Amino acid sequence: MEERITVIEVDDNVFANEIETVKAEATGIKVVDDSSYELAGNYLTGIKGKMKTIKEYFAPLKESANKAHKAITSREKETLEPLEKIEKQIKSEMSKYIMEQERKRREAEELLRKQIEEERRRAMAEAEALEKQGKTEESDMALQQAIDAEDMAMFAQVEVAKPTVKGIGTQKDYVITVTDESKVPSYILGACIRPVDTMAIKKLVKATEGKIKIEGISISETIIIKGGTR
């Protein structure tokens, strides 16, 4: 069944003449004695009556406008719902892709660190062997290689180019899951988190970039896809 939206129009001049009359009469009211006080009070009662009349006039119009607004809002929600579901689905796919790329990056980074560590151990072993042979200069060179490898391992990073789309951005976020409420501490890093306050916990997680460990709480990293409006 097709819905019909009622267009509500209100005359700009409704009650205009009456209000102008009241304004003109009110300018002459001065309270200087008991008699003028009583007159002002009676006039005030009359104004209250006119205000009630105006409110009664607008009441059904407001009710109709409210019904129309609810109908439009409901129809808007129904119309947007399938697109919002598709948006959520696509963002989920994009998020999973970015997270997978990050997983691969971390794997490559860990592999690089292991390779550098292996090179450090090899260089250390070579330095010791050369030292025993009395080859001091060569031993020092091998030792320096080991030191350099250790420094490289500390700062080893693998950068992966992220796909970019105009109007689309990504934001790291964290999913907080209570696995055992009885084990969650009352305080951590000076913050009260009991009764279990997931919002407060999430702030702590973000502040520590996901490094914090809280008993009874599972923390997993996720990616939020933002934007999409052209």
Secondary structure, 3 states (H helix, E strand, C coil): CCCCCCCCCCCCCCCHHHHHHHHHHHCCCCCCCHHHHHHHHHHHHHHHHHHHHHHHHHHHHHHHHHHHHHHHHHHHHHHHHHHHHHHHHHHHHHHHHHHHHHHHHHHHHHHHHHHHHHHHHHHHHHHHHHHHCCCHHHHHHHHHHHHHHHHHHHCCCCCCCCCCCCCEEEEEEEEEEECCHHHCCCEECCEECCCCCHHHHHHHHHHCCCCCCCCCEEEEEEEEEEECCC
